[in-house]
Amino acid sequence: MESLEQRRQRLMGPNVPTFYRTPLHIVRGEGVWLWDVDGRRYLDCYNNVPHVGHCHPAVVEAIARQASQLNTHTRYLHERVLDYIERLCAKFDHDLSQAIMVCTGSEANDIALRMAEAVTGKTGLIATDNTYHGNTKFVSQLSTRRPPIGGYPGNVRLVPAPDSLRPVGGDLGSQATVFAENVARAIEELEASGHGFAGFMLCPAFANEGLPCLEPGFLDPTVEVVRKAGGLVLCDEVQPGFGRLGDAWWGHEILGFRPDVVTLGKPMANGHPVAAVVTRPDVMAAFREAFGYFNTFGGNPVSAAACLATLDVIETEGLVENARDVGVYTLARLQDLSHPRIGETRGHGLFFGMEFVAEDGVAPATDFAEAVVEGMRDRGILLNRIGRKMNILKMRPPMPFSRSDGDLAVEALGEVLARMPQ
Amino acid sequence: MESLEQRRQRLMGPNVPTFYRTPLHIVRGEGVWLWDVDGRRYLDCYNNVPHVGHCHPAVVEAIARQASQLNTHTRYLHERVLDYIERLCAKFDHDLSQAIMVCTGSEANDIALRMAEAVTGKTGLIATDNTYHGNTKFVSQLSTRRPPIGGYPGNVRLVPAPDSLRPVGGDLGSQATVFAENVARAIEELEASGHGFAGFMLCPAFANEGLPCLEPGFLDPTVEVVRKAGGLVLCDEVQPGFGRLGDAWWGHEILGFRPDVVTLGKPMANGHPVAAVVTRPDVMAAFREAFGYFNTFGGNPVSAAACLATLDVIETEGLVENARDVGVYTLARLQDLSHPRIGETRGHGLFFGMEFVAEDGVAPATDFAEAVVEGMRDRGILLNRIGRKMNILKMRPPMPFSRSDGDLAVEALGEVLARMPQ
């Protein structure tokens, strides 16, 4: 009989990514829990899409109610999308006051990059060298998960990503300066090559790069370099946004810089396909003038209802405060774990990284990290890996994650580490 | 007090498209009907997103049920998306047996174009010269609604779109041949310029181009030219797909050609943001090998449930048969209407065009068409315009559109035309 994996390959083709050596067959979710087809329960320490918890009834009800009333595009007027944009923009402490609603983070980043083009009239783009910003052809040219066919186009420059253990320039104290110098050099190259410089796109938590520990102000020299060159700072908040980091609604607040454009995605409506680009009126006007943009599904009444309900739950259940409290608690417990292969344990809010290294304390311990992920899965705890060499454990649970959930994860991790070779 | 339009401009920026001189404020939908904020009812003769009718309870219930059970990505295994792809692919009469699920038609076309790149190793693309295939930066380079900043890139060639009243080459009888000759010339240019030829993307109803009357076999010479050059035929079924044309599930069946890749979008899940790319295993394998593609929301259990429910309703309510029956009936009634400005009334299934022309019988009567659209709106009938000069009335109602709905629309149109200057 054909297995689910065989059927999947027959219908979806080869190389369709799954998690784990033997993929999970998940059939039900609730809060921070997932159940597989055999009824086994897993603590979800990985998924950020179900931001306010799997299948949160308030979001499900909002979707069902609005879907039964009206679901049409924004070529007709409707209050709900405006109510949402108004509340969303109020979450930003500076002059980002307008938004475009789309369906995926990729669509949002595809627009953000064009905003930089529209404002500057230039096409040169900079990103970090181990990042992922989405899957449209345009956006994927910034990603390094798989270099584009024919190599990176001439208008793209990648700069070395910040790193806690192997700092850019070799020294943690000067990493911020050297990082900015590399951006300045990339800008010079783009200008010399005739592309000019349009913008720098980054995740303010450098989440795919490995979630390095960075001090507030780390990006100040870089932002100054970008601004001086007339470019835009494009901030991809798809992972750190919506309170994930506990101390603030947005990742850029933690570092203390003010992006020109912010993109939002996955957690925005707890799984409903919606995303957004938030920016200043001058940037929006330049984009709207240059590109005749319309998105059929983007910002429809059901999407807006799902977004509003998600925002409501974050506020009424105090999930940002919870991320701060449980984040601090769990990070401390994670940092109490010891094993010679642990190079650094770091985190902010409900976003944790544990980097595994070889005996020299620097070389990435990729296989070790994979074994830990598999060991945790065997103990019913779902998490994953990030980093240039996939040697960094990534924990990014749904936001209602409690201290006792943290205890469960930490205790299981302690057991897994205890059985790993020293 | 701030109006809804002012608020919209404040929050979404300038140039956000709406329908009508004074936009509608719609608050409720059911079947083929929409209601505005003042309780006025409108017959929807335009929207194809609510394919099986606005707020169809079976689709709403499927979404609500699945959203309350599980909504996660496809990195875990789940039957529902496979059940859907299997049923979807069974609707194709040839070897298109695999699919990628995404969130928007734009994402689907962005992939389809890359499939042509992956199979051929070339980058040259051809489209018709008055088309729209989506809003990512890559896909929008094929669209002519607004030419890209800096002009069309060197790897894109646009060929004149087929036309009922102003045939390519000047003669209806030879239009198919001349159309193919233009494609052949574009291929030669792309090859001479070093880009090579990857694929030709088209809507098989040429819906944005004006929905011209074309005989079965029209594209045969073109498909032969494309195949001979080693390129792929990429068929954008976002508008004609899912039985819209009555006589078949897909637009390409009406013309009788076999595309290598088919993209699907808007009507697929009755408004839930989902889309797909359907293709042969060899094309899929080439794409999956060349691009490491993953879409977070694409094909999640809720999207799959919405798609399955929509497919169920199309089948159980006999909506393809209804499109055929009501289409033939309504087209005949539309063709009975007379006014000197009507150049041609055409259609297929529940997709109608009425082209308005000046006294010479050829020059587009754009203002006349706009006045008719506004007049119909005043009578509570929603429709719109297409074509190079926006002089063609476009009717594309939800699929449960009945004969008596057709009567209402035709009678209102008769009244509007009777009051228009001769």
Interface residues (C-beta under 8 A of the other chain):
Chain A: L4 E5 R7 R8 R10 L11 M12 G13 P14 N15 V16 P17 T18 F19 P23 L24 H25 I26 V27 R28 G29 L34 N47 V49 P50 H54 C55 P57 V59 V60 I63 A64 A67 S68 Q69 L70 N71 T72 H73 T74 R75 Y76 L77 H78 E79 L82 I85 E86 C89 S97 Q98 A99 I100 C103 T104 G105 S106 E107 D110 L113 R114 E117 A118 G121 T123 N135 T136 K137 F138 S140 R145 R146 I149 G150 G265 K266 N270 G271 H272 P273 V274 P281 M284 A285 F287 R288 E289 A290 F291 G292 Y293 F294 N295 T296 F297 N300 V302 S303
Chain B: L4 E5 R7 R8 R10 L11 M12 G13 P14 N15 V16 P17 T18 F19 P23 L24 H25 I26 V27 R28 G29 L34 N47 V49 P50 H54 C55 P57 V59 V60 I63 A64 A67 S68 Q69 L70 N71 T72 H73 T74 R75 Y76 L77 H78 E79 L82 I85 E86 C89 S97 Q98 A99 I100 V102 C103 T104 G105 S106 E107 D110 L113 R114 E117 A118 G121 T123 N135 T136 K137 F138 S140 R145 R146 I149 G150 G265 K266 N270 G271 H272 P273 V274 P281 M284 A285 F287 R288 E289 A290 F291 G292 Y293 F294 N295 T296 F297 G298 N300 V302 S303
